[in-house]
Amino acid sequence: MKTFGCFLILLVLAAISVPAGAQKSSSTAPNLVELEKMAGRFASTPLRVDTANLSAGDRHALVKLVQAARILDQVFMKQLWSGNADLYARLQKDATPLGRARLRYFWLNKGPWSDIDEYRAFLPGVPHRKLPGANFYSADMSKDDFERWVAGIPATDQEQAKGFFTVLRWQDKKVGSLAVVPYSEEYKAELSHAASLLREAADLTGNSSLRKFLSLRADAFLSNDYYESDLAWMDLDAPLDVTIGPYETYNDELFGYKAAFEAYINLRDDEETSKLASFTQHLQEIEDSLPIDPKYRNPKLGAAAPIRVVDEIISAGDGAHGVQTTAYNLPNDERIVQQKGSKRVMLKNVQEAKFRTVLVPIAMRTLSKHAMIDVSFSSFFTHTLAHELMHGLGPHQITVDGRSTSPRAELKELYSAIEEAKADVTGLFALQYMMDHASEMKLAKILPSDDAAQRQLYTTFLASSFRSLRFGLNDAHGKGMAVQFNYLLDHAAFVENGDGTFGVDMTKIKSAVQDLDHDLLTIEAEGNYAAAKDLLDNLGVIRPSLKKTFAKLSEIPTDIEPVFVTADSIDPPTQNAPATKKATKRSRKP
Ligand code: ZN
């Protein structure tokens, strides 16, 4: 699963009864001005990564990995639509201003449909919306066609038909039979090329866990069996942190069966990784101090799921269209998750790019000048790490009326919003706790704890709350944030100034955070559905007064368009996308 920070775009699932591919868009495709406006929602942002500390072997391996990643751009475009490769080739030849604008927005979406506009077409002569089954199924195959056919085949064949790594094509349309084609066949030319690049990279790196993963993944590209290489990915611990293969199933809106190819070629951030390791050592102590009735605390926490903090050198394919991924949790294969759990990878430089491009401009319009000084990326990222760790703390196995159960089972559809709020607030609590005990906990070097650092933590959190709220209450993070924002405002910990800007009252915020954390943790510990509903009904709302604030944010970009300057300098893109783009001009008022 991937996350976009709080930029989660809820993609409306289209009605899928319409025979796919039947309708073409009319001539209402956006003109140059409209297209530039659409693309302008993504601020062009260079992603630079300092690779100077890599070994010579890893530096050579990196070239091969960037090349392999670029092949997956091509595979993904094929997966998205059968017409994509031809269309892309045509667009590259069109040198008119409109042609250039179309190419840029096509590359940003890796297809002719705009991700953040419910996949509406922005080019003429293409289906008016992305096909729900993308190109994983024959374009005119309906959901019913598949279900009728699959019910009549043996169970082992069904498993293949519904598997992650196959496409379905008509075998005999008259009788309704389908052929199951493995990815290793369907994308044979591209995957063979990518596999040989991965093998070259495996030979060049000096890191044994990377060598093992790359060799097994190269095998998987050819054999279509990804199991062993997924296991090796869980064990991967190397300066070059690589994720490459078919993973997420979001693009298969028909069934959610089929995995799309993507790549993330990253550099491990050793400083953040060691910070994370120090925090992890203190998790039990934090659990033992949580602001809840001691009987609800967990006397023995399980092992924390692995988290890697990295900088992205290049992303490709499904990992590089529309709203950019800030973190991902893989693999999705339940067999691996059962056996080894899953691993979370956090893309620090992508988060930083979004912070500068989106969060800082939001803060400039919502915070007082005085508070603005305390908006800091370091605080933002440290809280993001704490948020992830805090999902593992607090009540998980609970007893309600003598039954052994879980907060998720008891709180049902309300659980996600409560749990996201809990992770945020417990994250604030935990960081404050560690700041208060920094010297005993030997955290002084990695966690600044002076007054300025404390102000930065809460002020940055206030600024980021507007970013989450802006995206609405349909998302668990947005709803959870509304609860926190309103609670802290009602307890005078967040303050609205006369001029409509906001700030933090440092004399009130710490106790307000503790009290809210107490309420959230107790709701989970008791599996108290009624209390959760009450809290969300009262506080999980956008109050009318905030509408004014949102109106001030309408010009701020939705997301970034990454320019992979480090990857491009290592391996200049040949016929790929409009190479280095000039930075988008936009006027920002302070
Ligand atoms: Zn979360």
Residues whose N, C-alpha, C, O or C-beta is under 5 A from the ligand:
A	BS01	ZN	E420 A423
